[in-house]
Amino acid sequence: MIEEEREQEIKALIQSIIKAKTETFSRLAQMANLSLAKDFVGIDLSGEDLSGENLRNANFSGANLNEADLSSANLYEANLSGASLSLANLNEANLSGANLYAADLSLASLSEANLISANLSRADLIRADLSNTNLSCANLNRADLSGADLSNADLSSVNLSHADLSGANLSGANLNGADLSEANLIAADLRGASLIDANLTGADPIAANLTGADLIGANLKDANLRDANLNAANLSGANLREVSLRDGTVIGANLRETNLKEANLRDANLREANLSRAILNRANLKDANLSRADLNRADLTDANLKRANLMGANLRDANLRGANLTGADFSAANLSGANLNRVKAEKTLFRKNPGLSPARKLKLIQRGATFEGKISANPSEANHV
């Protein structure tokens, strides 16, 4: 009863402070002998106007700030853990170093806010507006950002491991060095985003749009990119070992020196992609489209290229030893210096291929390959190819 009376007394004082226009909130709170560090814990300030106030180091843990106006407020290192800030206006607020652990920020507006090194672990940010926000080095571990707008936000070196970013807008965002391991990125929009050296191991960017994204040196081991759009993306030097890109679209992407060992690229569209020096040994490229792709010096040992389309592809000095080429189309592909030892070539189509000697052609025919055009060589030479 005493606590309830005290809360009502504080509430009345706060109301008088809010209505007063002669002094700042923090100054009037001090004059009323109220401590920002302890008297606002669990308080109800829903719908109140605290815009532009200096609330540095204030303790609003468990407070009700739903629909409150905190735009341009200084909440540096404030404690808002467990607070309710649904539909609150935090545009351009300073929340650097703030504690927002498990806070409810659903539908809140935080556009252009400063959240550098803030703790948002397990926070509810469903459909929140975080566009152009600075979240560098923030902790968003297991936060729910589904449907949130993070366009053009600075998320460099942020911790988003196990976070839910399904359907989120991350277009143009800076995620360099970010930890997105095991994150849910289903149907997320990452067009033009920068993910240089980001960690996406075990992440789920199923059906995500990564058109034009920069993923240089990123780690996507075991990531599920099924149905994802990576057109014109830069993945040079990235680790995509054991990744699933089945049915993905990777047209014109840069995958130079990328590690795709044992990756699942079945039915993927890699037309005109740069895969020079890429590691694709034991990769599944069944029914994939690699037409006009650059596979110069790529390692395709023991890869599955069954029924793959390699029309016009550059396979100069590529290693296809032991690869399954059954039913694949190599029309006009450059095979100069390519290693075709021990390949399975049943019903494989070759036509106008630079680099294939007549003897090698005969050897491939013996393995069931089909050639268009006249073949002439001493059959004894084929036995040594």
N, C-alpha and C positions, 0 to 999 in steps of 0.2 A: 504494500500500500504506500509505504514511504517512498519506494523507488518510483512508483507511478506518479506520485505527487511531485517528486523531484523532476521527472521527465516533463510533466506538464508545465512546471515552472520554467524549465530550460526552453521548452517550446515557445512559451509566451515571450520570454526574453529574446529568443531568436527572431520571432515575428516582429517584435519592436525594432530589432536591429536591421532586419531586412527592409522594413518600411522607412527607416531613417535614411536620409539622403546626404547628410552632412559629413559623415565619416565613412571609411571603408568598413567592410564586414569584420575583418580581423581586428581593427582598432576598436570598434564598438563592442565586439565580443570580449576584448580585454577590459574595456571599461565596465562591462557587466560582470566582470570576474568569472568569465567562462573560458575554459581552456580548449583550444583547438585540438590539443593532443589527447583529451579524454572525455570531454563533455558532449561530443557529437557522435560517439559510438552508438550505432543502432537508431539514431534519430530519424524522424520522418521529415524530409525536406523535399518531398515530391512536388514537382511543379514550381519550385521556387526559382527566383532569378538571382543567380550568384555569378553572373557573367563578369569577367574582368577582375574578380576578387583574388586577393593573395591568400591562398590556403596552403601554403608551403608547409610540409610536414604534418598537415592535419590528419586526424584519425577519424575516418568515416566508415570504419569497418562495420559491415552489417547494416549500414544506413539505407534508408529508402530515398533514392534520388531519381526515381522514375520521372521522366519528362522535365527534369530540372534543366535550367539554362546555366551551363558552366563554360560557355564559349569564352575563349581567351583567358580563362582562369589559370592561376598559377598553382598547380597541384604537385609541384616538385617533391618527390619522395613521400607523397601522401599515402596513407593506408586506406585502401578502398576494398580490401579483401572481403568477399562475400556480400558486397554492396549491390543494391538493385539500381541499375542505371538504364533500364529499358527506355528507349525513345528519348534519352537525354541528349542535349546539345553540348558536345564537347569540341566543337570546331575550333581549331587553332589553340586549344588548351595545352598547357605545359604539364605533361604527365611523365616526364623523364624520371626514371628510377622509382616510379610509383608501384605500389603493391596492389594489383587487381586480381589476385588469385581467386578463382571461382566466382568472380563478379558476373552479374547479369548485364550485358551490354547489347542485348538483342535489339535490333532496329535503331541503335544509337547512332548519332552522327559524330564522327571523329575526323572529319576531313581536315587535312593539313595540321593535325595535332602532332605534338612531340612526345613520342613514347619510347625514346631511346633507353635501352636497358630496363624497360618496365617488365614487371612480372605479370603475365596474363595466362599463366598456366591454368588449364581447366576452365578458362573463362568462356562464357556464352556470348559469342559475337555473331550469332545467326543474323544474316541480312544487314549487318552493320555497314555503315559507310566509312571506310578507312582510306578513301582515295587520297593520294598525295601525302599520306601520313608517313612520318619517320619512325619506323619500328626497328631500326638497326640495333642488333645485339639484344633484342627483347626475347623473353621466354614465353613461347606460345605452345609449349608442350601439352598435347591432348586438348587444346582449345577447339571449340566448335565454331568454325568460320564458314559453314555451309551457306552458300548464296551471298556471301559478303562481297563488298566492292573494295578491292585492294589495288585498283588500277593506278599505275605510276607510283605506287608506294615504295619506300626504301625498306627492304626486308633483308638487307645484307647481314650476314652472320647471325641471322635469327634462328631460334630453336623452334621448329615446327614439327618435330618428330611426333608421330601418332596423331597429328592434328587432322580435323575434318575440314577439307577445303573443297568438298564436292560442290560443283556448280558455281564456285567463286570466280570473280573477275580479277585476274592477276595480270591483265594485259599491260605491257610496258613496265612491269614491276622490276625492281632490282633485288634479285635473290642470290647474288654472288656469295658463295661460301655458306649458304643457308643449309641447315640440317632438316631435310624433309623425309628422313627415313621412316618407312612404314606409314607415311601420310596418305590420306584418302583424297585423291585429286580427280576423282571421276567427273568427267564432263567439265572440268575447270578450263577457263579461258586464260592461256598463257601466251597469247600472241605477242611477239616482240619482246617477251620477258628475257632478262639476263640471268642465267643460272650457272655462270662460270664457276667451276670447282664446287658446285652444290652437291650435297649428298642425298640421293633419291633411292638408296638401296631398299628394296622391298616395297617401294611406294606403288600406289595404284592410280596411275594417270589414264585409266581406261577411258577411251573416247575423248580424251583431253585435246584441246587445240593448242599446239605448240608451233604454229606457223611462224617462221622467221625468228624463233627463239635462239638464244645463244647458250649452248650447253658445252662449251669447250672445257674439257677436263672433268666433266661431271661424272659422278659415280651412280649408274643406274642398274647396278647388278641386281638381278632377280626382280626388277620392276615389271609391272604388268601394263604395257602400252597398247594392248589390243584395241584396234579401231581408232588409235590416236592419229592426229594429223601433225606430221613433222615436216611438211613441205617447206623447203628453203631454210630449214633449221641448220645451225652449225653445231655438229657433234664431234668435231675433230678431236682426237685424243681422248674421247670419253670411254668409260667402261660400261659396256652393255652386255657383259657376259651373262649368259643364261636369261637374258631379258625376253619377254614375250612381246613381239610386234606383229602378231598375227592380224591380218586384214588391215594393218596400218598403212598410212599414206606418207611416203617419205620422198616425194618427187623433188629432184634437184637439191636434196640435202647434202651437206658436207659431212661425210663420215670418214674422212681421211685418217688413217692410223687408228681407227676405232677398234676396240676389242669387242667382237660379237661372237666370241667362241661359244658354241652350243646354244646360240640364241634361236628362238622360234620366230622365223620370218615368213611363215607359210602364208601364201596369198597376199603378201605385202606388195605395195607398189613402190618400187625403188627406181623408177624410170629417171634416167639422167642424173642419178645420185653419184657423188664422188666417194668411191670406196677404195681408192688407191691405198695400197699397203695395209688395208684392213685385215683383221684376224677373223676369219669366218670358218675355221676348221670345226667340223661336226655341226655346223649350223644347219637348221632346217629351212631351206629356201624353196620348198615344194610349191609349185604353181605361182611362184613369185614373178613379178615383172621387173626385170633388170635391163630392159631395152635401153641402149645407148648409155648405160652406166659405165663409169670408169672404175675398172677392177685391176688396174695396172699394179702388178706385184702383190696382189691380194693373196692371202692364204686361205684356200678353199679345200684343203685336204679333208677327205672323208665327208664333205658336205653333201647334203641332199638337195639336188637341183632338179629333181624329177618334174618334168613338164614345165620347167621354168622358161621364161621368155628372155633370151639374151641377145636378141636381134640388135646388131650394130654396137654391141658392148665392146669395150676395150679390155682385153684379158692379156695384154702383153706382159710376158714374164710372170703370169699368175701361176700359182701352184694348185692344180686340181687333182693331184694324186689320190686315187681311191674314191673320187667323188662319184655320186650317182647322177648320171646325166640322162637317164632314161626318159625318152619323149621330149627332151628339151629342144629349144629352137636356137641354134647358134648362127643363123643366117647373117652374113656380113660382119660377124664378130671377128675382132683382131686377136688371133691366137699365136702371134709371133713369140717364140720363146716360152710358150706356156707348157707346163708339165701335165701331160695327159696320161701318165702311166697308171695302169690298173683301173682306169675309169670304167664304169658301167655305161654302155653307149647304145643300148637297144632302142631302136626307133628314134635315135637322136638325129636331128636334122642339121646338116652342115651345108653351107652354100656361100661361095665367094668369100672364103676365109683367108686373109693374109697370114702367112706363117705356117701353113700346113703343107708339108711336103707330100708328094704322091705316095711315098712309102708309108707315111703316118696315116694318110687317108685310107689306104688299104687295110692297115691294122685296125682302124676304127670300124671299117666295114665288116671285118671279121668279128667284131664285137656287136654287130647288129646295127651300126649307124647307117644313115641314109645321106647320100651326097647328090646334089644336083650338078650335072656337068660331067665331062669325060674324065675318067681316072686312068692314068697310065703309069705303071711302075712294075719292076720285077718283083713278083710275089715273095721271092726269097729275101728281098730287102725289108719287107714288112715284118718279118719274124724277128728283126733286130731293133724294132721301134718300140 
